[in-house]
Amino acid sequence: MKLFVGLGNPGAKYERNRHNIGFMALDRIAEDHGFSPWKSKFQGQICEGTLGGEKVLLLKPQTFMNNSGQSVGETMRFYKLTPADVTVLHDELDLAPGKARIKQGGGHAGHNGLRSIHAHIGADYARVRLGIGHPGHKDAVAGYVLRDFPKADEDWLDDLMRGISDGAASLAKGDGGKFMNAVALRTAPPRSSTSPKGQEKQAKAEKQADKAPETQDNRSPLERLVDKFK
């Protein structure tokens, strides 16, 4: 069993905050992959389902960000999980908006949600760092993360959520490479060297070629050679 933890603050007031991008990611996974309804347990909201054959629990701590570790620790103890079973999805100031990175273990880099989790379960868990950008000055950080994503960010935010959902099964299996590929296909799809119009023409030509009847040449080699020099 795997435990995916999304970080954020509870309540409608914080729902669209940058700080709540971890909650948003879990909501998307639950919706797209047919997880059970959310229920209140372990000082959080929890639901369960299957990703790539692996049973997965989704947890959104309701303790407020700074005490996230309480909910995570309680859930782990109940299900007898280890830090190796846990992946935390959280906002990351030091990544550009729309970027995602996977990290195994390490420090909390001043993130209060991670700091709390460290205090309760240690540092040996995986993280999916979801870029929200930096306001430019450390004194502006608190106000920045507790403000809603602006409308201008909706497109990249939706692409990122789709990518996370697409790659969720790979994440559950511990295949970080495939997970990141799935995210990249949504957030930075490969660009074609030809225009959509040119691609359409090419596809049409290939289709017509497939349908064209093949003509059979029944001439002898000598007859073909003679015709070549007529």
N, C-alpha and C positions, 0 to 999 in steps of 0.2 A: 504494500500500500504506500502511496505517495501523498504528501500533504503540500498543496500549493497555498501559500499565504499571500493575500493582497493587502497592502498597507493603505490606510486612509483614516478619516475621521467619520464617526457615525452621524446620521441626520441629514435632512434635506438641505440644510444651510451649507454643508460642505460638499454636497454630492458632485458638483462639477469643478471643484477646486483642483489645481495642479497637483496638490498633495495627495489627491484621491485616485490617481491614475492606476494604482494597484488594484483598488476596488473595481474600477472600470474594466480592467483586463479580466478579472475573474467573472464578472457579470457576463462578459461576451463569451467566454469559454462555456459557462453554464448554459447560456441560451442556445449556442450553436450546437452543443454536443448532448443535449437532452438530459442534463443533470436533474436530480431530484429537486423539489422546491426548497428554498432556503428555510432554515429553522434556527431558533435561538438556542445556543448551547456553548459551553466552555467560554463564557463571556464574549461570545462572538456570534456571527451568522455563519452557518455551515451547510454545505450540501455535498452530495456524493454522486459519482458516476464512473464511467469507464473511458479511458483514453488509450487506444492502441492495445487493448487487452489488459491494461493495468488499472486496478482500482485506484481512484483518486478522490481525495477529500479537498474541497475548496473552503478556505477559512478567511473571513473578513472580521478581524478583531473589532469589538465595539467598545473598547476601553479608552478610546482616543489614542492618537498616534504614540504619545510618549510612554504608554504602558502596554504596547502591543505584545510584549513578551509574556505577559501574564496569560493571555488567551492562548498563545502558541504553546507555551509550556504545559498548560492544562490539557490541551488537545493531544499533545504528544504522549503524555503520561497515560491517558486513558487508552489510547490505541497502541501503546508500547512501541512507539516509533523512536528512531534515532535522528540526530541532525542530518545524517546522510539521506534521509527520506524527505527532507524539507527543502522546498524552493520558495523563496520570498520574492515577490514582484513589487517593485517600489519606484518612486520618482527619483530622478538623478539630475542634480543641478549641473554637474560637470560633463553632461552629454548634450549635444545639440538636439533641439526639438525633433521628435520622430525617430531618433536613433535608439537602438537597443543593444545591450551587451550582456553576456553571461559571465558571471564571476563565481568561483568556488572558494569559499572561505575568505579570510582576510579581515581587515578592519571595518569599522562602521562609517568612517569618514565624516563624523559629526552628525549623521542622520539619526534623529532621536528615536525613530521606530526601530531601526537596526540596533541602536545602542541598547534599547530595552530587551530586544531579542537576545543579544549577546549576553546580557546579564542573567537571562533565564535558561538558555540552552547552549551557550558557548558560540563560537564563531564558525564551526565546521558545517555550515549549511550553504546551499547554492542560492545565488541571487540573480534575478533578471532585472537589470538596471534600465529604466525607461526614461530617456532623455526629455527634459522639459526646458532646457536652457537655463541660463543664469541671468539675474537682473543687472549684473555688472558691479554691484557693491554688496559686501556681506551684510551691511545694515539694512538692506532692502529685501533680504531673503525671506524673512518671516511674512511680510505682507505679500510678497510675490507668490509663494507657494500656497497661500490661503486665499488667493483670488481665483475666480473661475477662468477656465480656458476661454479666450476670446473667439468670436466667430471665425476669425481669420485662421485659426488653428484647427478647425473642425475637419478639414480634408485629411491632413496628415495624421491627425489623431484617429480618425476612422480607419485609415490604411494600417496604422500600427496595431490597432485592436484586431483587425481582420487577420493580420499576419501572425499575431500571437495565438489566435484561435486556430489558424491553419496549422501551426507548428506545435500545438499543445500535446498531441500524441507523442511526438518525438521528444519533447521536453520530459514527459512522463517516463519515457524509456531511457532517459539520460543521454540522448544523442543531441548534444548542443549544436553540432554542425548542421544537422538537418533542420533543427529549430530555427537557427539563424538564417538558413537559406529560405525557409518559408516566410520569415519576416521580410527579408530582402526582396522577395518577389512581389510583395505588396507595397513596400515603401520605396523601392528603387527598381522597378521592373526594367528588364533589358530593353534597350532602344533598338529598333530595327533600322537598317541602313536605307530602307526604301520607304516611301510614303505609303499611307493606308490605301490610297488610290492605286498606286503601283502594285501593291500586294494583291489587291482585288483583281487587277488585270492579269497578273501572273497566275493566280489561282484559277481564273476563268479559262485561261489558255491551257493550263494543265488538265483541267476537267474535260475540255474539248478534245484534247489530245488522247485522253484515256478512252473517250467514246469513239474516236475515229477508227473506222474499220481498217484492218491490215490487208494490203493487196499482196497476193502471192505471185511470185515471178516463176513461171514454168519453163522459161527459156533455158536452153543448154548453155554451158559456158562459152562455146564457140559462137552461138547466136548473140550472146550478150557482148562478146568482144567485137563482132562485126558491127552491131548497132552503135557501139561506142565511137567508131570511126566514120559513121555515115555523115 
